Amino acid sequence: MNTFGRLFRLTSFGESHGTGIGGIIDGCPAGLELDINLIQNDLARRKPGQSEITTQRKELDQVEFLSGIFEGKTQGTPIAFVVWNKDQHSNDYEALKDIFRPSHADFTYIQKYGTRDYRGGGRSSARETISRVVAGAVAKQILAKNGITVQAYVSQIAEIILDKPYTELDLSKTEKNIVRCPDAETAKKMITRIETALKNRDTVGGVITAVAKGVPAGLGEPVFNKLHADLGFAMLGINAVKGFEYGSGFEGIKMSGSEHNDVFIRAGKGIRTKTNNSGGIQGGISNGEDIYFRVAFKPVATLLKEQQTVDRNNNEVTVNPKGRHDPCVLPRAVPVVEAMAAMVLTDHFLMSKISVF
């Protein structure tokens, strides 16, 4: 399954050490004045080599559009694009071609397909998320035309937690530091924690929080394809994601029903809720409040230290990977989370009866 979405659809292609990564966006409405700089900016936020706490693979990640855009506007036809790979070190993986690396997709790919591209993880590499970021950046521009924004930030690295709700944060400060945490003091602690893992040739995980503002009431479905279910499906399809919760999430179980219920109140000529434990979604349908959710990422599976494993012939071996890898995926995953959320919201927006432009 290489296609995501129903009306706004992305089909992605490419491998980490192949010629390039790309995709085809179908269902994008005609007449959207596409800002390529905004797309390129999101790619820059995702690309490797952007700081000392990310992989040092050097890629420009310059997107090239092949179809679907004329004179700066979308034509309602398939939008094809590609980002060419430039800095592959495939020889770093030659010694691993018959080895099943711990917690990687090596073993499961062999079980499913009988073959695999061992260079940098092939199709299972997080480099595939390039296509999601491009499509998500297009989706963001559709949403922006309708007053909807999606923003994510790092709220936890290992045991370092930003223990403030998003409503108390200035999210415009998210891009002010290399870990993409909007609280400067917490960001410093997070960076130190990642640097410690890097020094120990180890990795750490964490949590990304995302907020969608301006979402109108009425998006989503009441049974299957509930809005929160589609968001969860999208997030759990991102590399290294181990968990998803929205609204009060797991903490909500500590509350009584009378504490947890979001009471409706009059707001001018409209209706709002006094609290937002529902995370902007009730009965699978948006209620007009902010949609917020959290996504848990595991520590990166590739460690630059020896580990015991087995190979394709069931021999016990020691694996000691080479290459350039992230000690923590969180900073580069922020635009990926935004992209997947934007595609889900755009898909549901197009399925609603709301005018797009």
C-alpha positions, 0 to 999 in steps of 0.5 A, a space after each residue: 500500500 503506497 497510496 494514502 488518502 481518498 480524495 486528496 491522495 499521495 502515492 509515493 515511490 523511491 528508496 533511501 539509496 535509489 535514484 530519488 524519492 518522489 510521489 504523485 499527488 492526485 485530487 488537488 483542486 485546480 487554481 491553487 497558487 502554489 508557493 514552492 518556497 513554502 514546500 522547500 522550507 518544510 523539506 529543509 526542516 526535514 532534511 539531514 545534516 541540518 544540525 549537529 544532533 542530526 545525521 550528517 548525510 548531506 542532501 539538498 532535498 530540492 524538489 522538482 515538479 514534473 506535472 500538474 502545475 502551470 504558470 504557478 497554479 495547480 491544474 486539477 491534474 496529477 502533480 508528479 514530483 521527485 527529489 533526487 538522492 545525491 549523497 548515498 554511501 551505499 558501501 556502508 551497508 554492504 556488510 549488512 546485506 545478510 544480517 537482520 539488524 535488531 528492531 529494523 524491518 530487515 527480517 520482516 521484509 525478507 519474510 514478506 517479499 523474499 528480498 530487500 534493498 539493504 542500502 540504508 533500509 531501502 523502502 523502509 527508510 525514513 527518507 521515504 517521508 520526503 514525499 509525505 512532506 511535499 504532499 503535506 506542504 501542498 495540503 497546508 496551502 489548501 488549508 491555509 486558504 481556509 484559515 486552518 493551520 497545523 503546527 507541531 513541536 517536540 514536547 519530550 526527549 527521553 525523560 526531559 518533558 515540556 510540562 506545559 499545555 500548548 495553550 501556554 506556549 508561544 509556538 512561533 518559537 518552535 523553530 528558534 532552536 535545533 530541537 524544535 521545542 518552543 520553550 528555550 530552557 527545556 530545549 537546552 536540556 533536550 539538546 544536552 540529552 541528545 548530545 549525551 546519547 550521541 557521545 555514548 553511540 546510543 539513541 533516544 526517543 520522545 514525543 511530538 505534540 501537534 495542534 490544528 487551529 481553525 478547523 471548522 465543525 463537521 469534518 469527519 465521519 461518525 462510524 468508520 473514518 472517524 477524524 481521530 481514527 484517520 489521524 491515528 492511522 496517519 501518525 502510526 504510519 510514520 517511521 519509528 512511531 509507537 503511540 498516538 493519543 488525542 485530547 486528554 488521551 490516557 491521562 483522561 482515565 484519571 478523571 471522572 465523567 463530570 470532570 472530563 465532559 466538555 460543557 457547551 457554552 454560548 459564544 456570541 452567535 456560535 457555540 463552543 465548549 468550556 474545556 477541550 478534553 475531547 481534543 476538538 473531536 466528538 463522535 469522530 467529527 470535528 467540533 470547531 475547537 483546536 485539535 491537538 494530539 501527541 505522537 510517541 517515537 521510539 529511540 532510533 533502531 540503528 546504534 553505532 555500537 556492537 549488538 548481537 543478532 542473527 543472519 539469513 542463514 540463522 548464524 549468530 553474528 555481531 552487528 556493528 553498523 557504519 553510516 550516518 544516523 540520527 541519535 534522535 529522530 524527533 527534530 526532523 520528524 516535526 514537519 512529517 507529523 505536520 504533513 500527515 495531519 495536513 493531508 488528513 484534514 485536507 482529505 476530510 475538508 474535500 469530502 465535506 460540503 465546504 467550499 475549498 477556495 
